[in-house]
């Protein structure tokens, strides 16, 4: 019994590592971008950094890769939805206001929660549902940017709204598919196909890059993008494991709320921040901490029950 309970807590560790890595990534990603390394090329670097974790993961399984049609389709779908959503987001931010786009996109765990509850019968106790609700509020507060942000509407009409909803749907469905795939295939295989699909979309990212602008290929640009994007890639592997051992209705909102919390705290320390925005962010941090606590307690309660 003790062994089983210990095993059941693995998801908490993987979720925590994902939170720390993604939170740090979010705080540092602006550095190479502001130094002149464009986001689409940042995507290409991220896709390449997915390869080392994928190799390590396959090595853990003695290179046993699930190669049946169902596994390939599920893994590629998970990766395609995530990577495709990222590429679409670049266009959304070009057309629409970031302070509206990010809160919309950040609510993608709603889709994951609903699909997981409806299609695979995942359930949460009262504490868990309160935690999920708190996490969703925290996500919005932590992802909101003021109208004075550099990323404002650029005359794209309302097309950006449809694209933002597309990203919202893609990332929400991705979470559900990762969980669903983990029920029939190895987590390492899921991540391998996610890495493969990310690499397949690199030519699109390159095509989206404006090479007429000066690009920083130096250490502060491309060089710094590599270790920063590696944080994202390793975090992605850990979240696949978190889905493997935990419930998607808990893992998705928990990591989506807690990672921005770390990003905000690091950003408040590293960058100058609008003082008027701080109370909103601090409220979001408090909500995220409450959400994480309630969801972990709910998860442990169900295991013991």
JOHU-V948094 format. One record per residue. N is the residue number from 1. PHI is phi in degrees with one decimal (* if undefined). PSI is psi in degrees with one decimal (none if undefined). NEAR is the number of other C-alpha atoms within 12 Angstrom. Layout:
BEGIN
n=N phi=PHI psi=PSI near=NEAR
n=N phi=PHI psi=PSI near=NEAR
END
This chain:
BEGIN
n=1 phi=* psi=-43.5 near=10
n=2 phi=-61.2 psi=-40.7 near=10
n=3 phi=-62.8 psi=-40.3 near=9
n=4 phi=-65.7 psi=-44.7 near=13
n=5 phi=-63.2 psi=-40.8 near=18
n=6 phi=-61.7 psi=-41.7 near=16
n=7 phi=-62.7 psi=-37.6 near=18
n=8 phi=-67.7 psi=-18.6 near=26
n=9 phi=-87.9 psi=-1.1 near=29
n=10 phi=-57.0 psi=-38.2 near=28
n=11 phi=-58.8 psi=-33.8 near=34
n=12 phi=-63.8 psi=-42.7 near=34
n=13 phi=-63.0 psi=-46.9 near=25
n=14 phi=-64.4 psi=-40.2 near=30
n=15 phi=-63.8 psi=-38.6 near=42
n=16 phi=-66.1 psi=-43.0 near=30
n=17 phi=-64.5 psi=-42.6 near=30
n=18 phi=-57.4 psi=-46.2 near=38
n=19 phi=-58.5 psi=-47.0 near=38
n=20 phi=-66.2 psi=-43.1 near=33
n=21 phi=-68.5 psi=-47.4 near=35
n=22 phi=-67.5 psi=-36.3 near=38
n=23 phi=-64.5 psi=-43.0 near=33
n=24 phi=-66.8 psi=-41.7 near=31
n=25 phi=-57.2 psi=-44.9 near=36
n=26 phi=-62.5 psi=-34.0 near=33
n=27 phi=-76.9 psi=-28.0 near=30
n=28 phi=-98.7 psi=-17.5 near=35
n=29 phi=-61.7 psi=-26.3 near=37
n=30 phi=-69.9 psi=-21.9 near=26
n=31 phi=-61.9 psi=-55.7 near=30
n=32 phi=-66.5 psi=-31.5 near=33
n=33 phi=-65.3 psi=-45.4 near=29
n=34 phi=-70.1 psi=-20.3 near=20
n=35 phi=-83.6 psi=-3.7 near=23
n=36 phi=108.2 psi=19.5 near=29
n=37 phi=-107.7 psi=106.4 near=33
n=38 phi=-64.1 psi=147.3 near=32
n=39 phi=-53.7 psi=-40.8 near=36
n=40 phi=-59.9 psi=-37.5 near=35
n=41 phi=-71.6 psi=-29.8 near=36
n=42 phi=-61.4 psi=-37.4 near=41
n=43 phi=-61.9 psi=-44.1 near=44
n=44 phi=-60.3 psi=-41.3 near=37
n=45 phi=-63.6 psi=-43.0 near=38
n=46 phi=-58.7 psi=-44.0 near=41
n=47 phi=-59.8 psi=-40.3 near=45
n=48 phi=-68.9 psi=-38.1 near=31
n=49 phi=-71.0 psi=-11.4 near=30
n=50 phi=-71.1 psi=-21.0 near=37
n=51 phi=-67.0 psi=-51.3 near=29
n=52 phi=-56.5 psi=-46.2 near=25
n=53 phi=-62.0 psi=-34.4 near=33
n=54 phi=-66.1 psi=-39.9 near=35
n=55 phi=-65.0 psi=-44.8 near=26
n=56 phi=-61.7 psi=-43.2 near=19
n=57 phi=-62.0 psi=-44.5 near=30
n=58 phi=-66.4 psi=-34.3 near=25
n=59 phi=-62.0 psi=-33.0 near=16
n=60 phi=-63.3 psi=-33.1 near=16
n=61 phi=-94.2 psi=13.7 near=18
n=62 phi=58.7 psi=36.9 near=13
n=63 phi=64.3 psi=30.1 near=17
n=64 phi=-90.4 psi=106.1 near=19
n=65 phi=-106.8 psi=130.4 near=26
n=66 phi=-70.9 psi=113.5 near=26
n=67 phi=-113.2 psi=5.2 near=20
n=68 phi=-69.3 psi=160.3 near=14
n=69 phi=-58.0 psi=-42.9 near=13
n=70 phi=-61.3 psi=-45.7 near=20
n=71 phi=-64.2 psi=-43.5 near=30
n=72 phi=-60.9 psi=-45.4 near=27
n=73 phi=-64.6 psi=-43.7 near=25
n=74 phi=-65.9 psi=-44.7 near=37
n=75 phi=-64.8 psi=-44.4 near=42
n=76 phi=-68.0 psi=-33.9 near=33
n=77 phi=-65.0 psi=-44.2 near=35
n=78 phi=-60.4 psi=-46.1 near=40
n=79 phi=-69.5 psi=-41.3 near=41
n=80 phi=-64.0 psi=-40.2 near=37
n=81 phi=-65.1 psi=-42.4 near=35
n=82 phi=-68.5 psi=-50.8 near=39
n=83 phi=-69.5 psi=-41.2 near=38
n=84 phi=-62.7 psi=-40.2 near=35
n=85 phi=-61.6 psi=-37.1 near=33
n=86 phi=-64.6 psi=-42.4 near=34
n=87 phi=-66.4 psi=-40.3 near=38
n=88 phi=-64.7 psi=-35.0 near=37
n=89 phi=-60.8 psi=-35.2 near=38
n=90 phi=-57.1 psi=-44.0 near=32
n=91 phi=-69.9 psi=-38.5 near=32
n=92 phi=-59.7 psi=-45.6 near=37
n=93 phi=-69.4 psi=-22.1 near=32
n=94 phi=-74.6 psi=-32.8 near=27
n=95 phi=-96.1 psi=-32.5 near=26
n=96 phi=-120.3 psi=170.4 near=31
n=97 phi=-76.0 psi=126.4 near=34
n=98 phi=-61.4 psi=-33.4 near=32
n=99 phi=-69.8 psi=-11.7 near=28
n=100 phi=-105.0 psi=-38.4 near=29
n=101 phi=-61.2 psi=-48.7 near=40
n=102 phi=-63.1 psi=-43.8 near=34
n=103 phi=-61.0 psi=-35.9 near=31
n=104 phi=-64.9 psi=-51.4 near=37
n=105 phi=-64.9 psi=-35.6 near=38
n=106 phi=-67.8 psi=-15.8 near=40
n=107 phi=-85.7 psi=11.3 near=41
n=108 phi=-56.3 psi=-28.6 near=39
n=109 phi=-57.6 psi=-22.0 near=41
n=110 phi=-58.2 psi=-43.1 near=38
n=111 phi=-64.9 psi=-44.1 near=33
n=112 phi=-59.8 psi=-45.9 near=39
n=113 phi=-62.3 psi=-47.6 near=39
n=114 phi=-64.6 psi=-44.6 near=29
n=115 phi=-66.0 psi=-40.7 near=28
n=116 phi=-67.4 psi=-38.1 near=32
n=117 phi=-71.1 psi=-36.8 near=23
n=118 phi=-81.3 psi=-46.0 near=15
n=119 phi=-94.4 psi=-28.1 near=19
n=120 phi=-121.2 psi=10.0 near=20
n=121 phi=67.6 psi=26.2 near=17
n=122 phi=-69.9 psi=144.2 near=26
n=123 phi=-132.7 psi=158.4 near=26
n=124 phi=-136.1 psi=153.4 near=32
n=125 phi=-81.2 psi=179.4 near=23
n=126 phi=-54.3 psi=-43.2 near=17
n=127 phi=-63.0 psi=-39.6 near=25
n=128 phi=-63.1 psi=-43.8 near=34
n=129 phi=-68.5 psi=-37.1 near=31
n=130 phi=-63.8 psi=-38.6 near=28
n=131 phi=-64.3 psi=-42.2 near=36
n=132 phi=-61.2 psi=-46.0 near=46
n=133 phi=-62.5 psi=-41.9 near=31
n=134 phi=-64.0 psi=-38.5 near=34
n=135 phi=-64.7 psi=-40.8 near=47
n=136 phi=-65.9 psi=-39.7 near=41
n=137 phi=-64.3 psi=-43.4 near=36
n=138 phi=-61.9 psi=-40.2 near=39
n=139 phi=-58.9 psi=-45.7 near=45
n=140 phi=-63.8 psi=-46.3 near=37
n=141 phi=-63.5 psi=-39.9 near=37
n=142 phi=-77.9 psi=-19.4 near=41
n=143 phi=-101.1 psi=-5.0 near=37
n=144 phi=-75.4 psi=134.3 near=32
n=145 phi=-119.1 psi=145.9 near=28
n=146 phi=-69.0 psi=158.9 near=26
n=147 phi=-61.5 psi=-15.4 near=17
n=148 phi=-81.1 psi=-1.1 near=15
n=149 phi=-59.1 psi=152.1 near=18
n=150 phi=-62.3 psi=-30.3 near=16
n=151 phi=-86.9 psi=88.8 near=22
n=152 phi=-117.9 psi=170.0 near=23
n=153 phi=-57.7 psi=137.9 near=25
n=154 phi=-118.6 psi=37.4 near=18
n=155 phi=77.2 psi=28.3 near=14
n=156 phi=-90.8 psi=12.5 near=18
n=157 phi=62.2 psi=-139.9 near=15
n=158 phi=-106.9 psi=9.1 near=17
n=159 phi=-59.0 psi=-34.6 near=22
n=160 phi=-61.8 psi=-32.1 near=31
n=161 phi=-65.3 psi=-43.9 near=29
n=162 phi=-62.7 psi=-39.8 near=22
n=163 phi=-68.6 psi=-37.4 near=31
n=164 phi=-63.7 psi=-41.2 near=37
n=165 phi=-66.6 psi=-30.7 near=28
n=166 phi=-66.8 psi=-43.1 near=29
n=167 phi=-64.1 psi=-44.4 near=38
n=168 phi=-53.9 psi=-46.3 near=34
n=169 phi=-69.5 psi=-43.9 near=30
n=170 phi=-60.5 psi=-47.0 near=35
n=171 phi=-70.8 psi=-33.0 near=39
n=172 phi=-67.8 psi=-43.1 near=36
n=173 phi=-66.8 psi=-35.0 near=36
n=174 phi=-57.7 psi=-45.2 near=42
n=175 phi=-58.5 psi=-42.3 near=47
n=176 phi=-64.7 psi=-43.0 near=45
n=177 phi=-66.2 psi=-38.8 near=43
n=178 phi=-59.7 psi=-44.5 near=51
n=179 phi=-65.2 psi=-44.6 near=43
n=180 phi=-62.7 psi=-43.5 near=36
n=181 phi=-63.4 psi=-36.0 near=37
n=182 phi=-65.2 psi=-14.0 near=32
n=183 phi=-81.3 psi=-18.4 near=24
n=184 phi=-126.5 psi=-8.0 near=22
n=185 phi=-142.1 psi=166.3 near=32
n=186 phi=-69.5 psi=144.1 near=34
n=187 phi=-60.0 psi=-36.1 near=39
n=188 phi=-63.7 psi=-36.5 near=38
n=189 phi=-69.5 psi=-38.8 near=45
n=190 phi=-57.5 psi=-47.1 near=48
n=191 phi=-68.2 psi=-37.3 near=50
n=192 phi=-57.4 psi=-45.5 near=43
n=193 phi=-71.4 psi=-30.6 near=44
n=194 phi=-62.9 psi=-42.5 near=43
n=195 phi=-65.2 psi=-41.1 near=41
n=196 phi=-63.0 psi=-43.8 near=33
n=197 phi=-67.7 psi=-34.7 near=31
n=198 phi=-63.6 psi=-41.2 near=39
n=199 phi=-65.8 psi=-35.7 near=28
n=200 phi=-63.7 psi=-25.1 near=22
n=201 phi=-92.9 psi=-0.2 near=33
n=202 phi=-58.0 psi=-42.8 near=28
n=203 phi=-56.9 psi=-34.1 near=19
n=204 phi=-66.4 psi=-41.7 near=22
n=205 phi=-62.2 psi=-41.0 near=32
n=206 phi=-64.9 psi=-39.3 near=22
n=207 phi=-66.0 psi=-27.1 near=15
n=208 phi=-80.9 psi=-10.4 near=24
n=209 phi=-81.7 psi=133.3 near=25
n=210 phi=-88.8 psi=96.4 near=16
n=211 phi=-79.4 psi=-2.7 near=17
n=212 phi=-75.5 psi=-19.1 near=8
n=213 phi=-86.1 psi=154.0 near=10
n=214 phi=-69.4 psi=128.8 near=15
n=215 phi=-113.0 psi=132.5 near=24
n=216 phi=-85.2 psi=104.0 near=24
n=217 phi=-94.4 psi=6.0 near=22
n=218 phi=-81.7 psi=-170.2 near=16
n=219 phi=-64.4 psi=-36.4 near=17
n=220 phi=-78.9 psi=-15.2 near=23
n=221 phi=-102.0 psi=-95.4 near=30
n=222 phi=-61.7 psi=-39.5 near=31
n=223 phi=-62.4 psi=-41.6 near=23
n=224 phi=-76.2 psi=-26.3 near=29
n=225 phi=-63.9 psi=-31.4 near=39
n=226 phi=-62.9 psi=-57.1 near=33
n=227 phi=-65.5 psi=-32.8 near=29
n=228 phi=-66.9 psi=-44.3 near=34
n=229 phi=-70.0 psi=-26.1 near=42
n=230 phi=-65.0 psi=-32.1 near=33
n=231 phi=-59.3 psi=-43.0 near=34
n=232 phi=-64.2 psi=-44.2 near=37
n=233 phi=-64.7 psi=-46.0 near=38
n=234 phi=-66.3 psi=-36.7 near=37
n=235 phi=-61.4 psi=-37.6 near=37
n=236 phi=-64.4 psi=-39.2 near=47
n=237 phi=-64.3 psi=-43.1 near=42
n=238 phi=-65.1 psi=-35.5 near=38
n=239 phi=-70.3 psi=-29.9 near=46
n=240 phi=-63.7 psi=-41.5 near=49
n=241 phi=-66.6 psi=-36.8 near=38
n=242 phi=-62.1 psi=-41.2 near=36
n=243 phi=-65.7 psi=-33.2 near=44
n=244 phi=-61.6 psi=-45.4 near=38
n=245 phi=-101.5 psi=-13.8 near=33
n=246 phi=-117.3 psi=176.4 near=41
n=247 phi=-86.3 psi=134.9 near=46
n=248 phi=-61.1 psi=-34.5 near=51
n=249 phi=-67.9 psi=-13.8 near=46
n=250 phi=-104.3 psi=-46.6 near=54
n=251 phi=-62.1 psi=-45.7 near=51
n=252 phi=-61.6 psi=-56.5 near=50
n=253 phi=-67.6 psi=-30.1 near=50
n=254 phi=-65.9 psi=-50.7 near=53
n=255 phi=-69.6 psi=-34.0 near=50
n=256 phi=-70.4 psi=-25.4 near=50
n=257 phi=-91.7 psi=-39.8 near=51
n=258 phi=-74.9 psi=-35.0 near=49
n=259 phi=-62.9 psi=-48.2 near=42
n=260 phi=-60.7 psi=-29.4 near=45
n=261 phi=-59.4 psi=-45.3 near=43
n=262 phi=-68.0 psi=-38.8 near=37
n=263 phi=-58.5 psi=-46.3 near=34
n=264 phi=-63.0 psi=-46.1 near=42
n=265 phi=-62.6 psi=-42.7 near=29
n=266 phi=-67.5 psi=-38.7 near=24
n=267 phi=-66.9 psi=-38.1 near=26
n=268 phi=-60.9 psi=-31.0 near=22
n=269 phi=-83.0 psi=-40.4 near=14
n=270 phi=-83.3 psi=-43.3 near=15
n=271 phi=-110.3 psi=160.8 near=16
n=272 phi=-76.5 psi=135.7 near=14
n=273 phi=-126.0 psi=144.0 near=20
n=274 phi=-59.4 psi=117.5 near=17
n=275 phi=-56.9 psi=-30.8 near=13
n=276 phi=-68.1 psi=-20.8 near=13
n=277 phi=-88.1 psi=-18.0 near=24
n=278 phi=-61.6 psi=-45.7 near=23
n=279 phi=-57.3 psi=-38.4 near=18
n=280 phi=-63.6 psi=-44.5 near=26
n=281 phi=-66.7 psi=-41.3 near=35
n=282 phi=-65.3 psi=-35.7 near=26
n=283 phi=-64.1 psi=-42.4 near=25
n=284 phi=-61.9 psi=-39.9 near=34
n=285 phi=-62.6 psi=-44.4 near=33
n=286 phi=-61.5 psi=-41.3 near=29
n=287 phi=-65.8 psi=-38.8 near=33
n=288 phi=-66.5 psi=-42.3 near=39
n=289 phi=-62.9 psi=-43.3 near=30
n=290 phi=-61.5 psi=-43.7 near=29
n=291 phi=-62.4 psi=-47.0 near=37
n=292 phi=-60.8 psi=-43.7 near=40
n=293 phi=-61.3 psi=-48.0 near=28
n=294 phi=-64.4 psi=-39.0 near=29
n=295 phi=-73.1 psi=-35.3 near=42
n=296 phi=-67.4 psi=-43.7 near=38
n=297 phi=-60.8 psi=-42.6 near=25
n=298 phi=-64.1 psi=-42.4 near=31
n=299 phi=-62.9 psi=-42.9 near=37
n=300 phi=-69.1 psi=-35.3 near=28
n=301 phi=-63.3 psi=-40.5 near=19
n=302 phi=-68.8 psi=-36.8 near=23
n=303 phi=-61.9 psi=-45.8 near=24
n=304 phi=-69.5 psi=-30.6 near=16
n=305 phi=-70.1 psi=none near=10
END
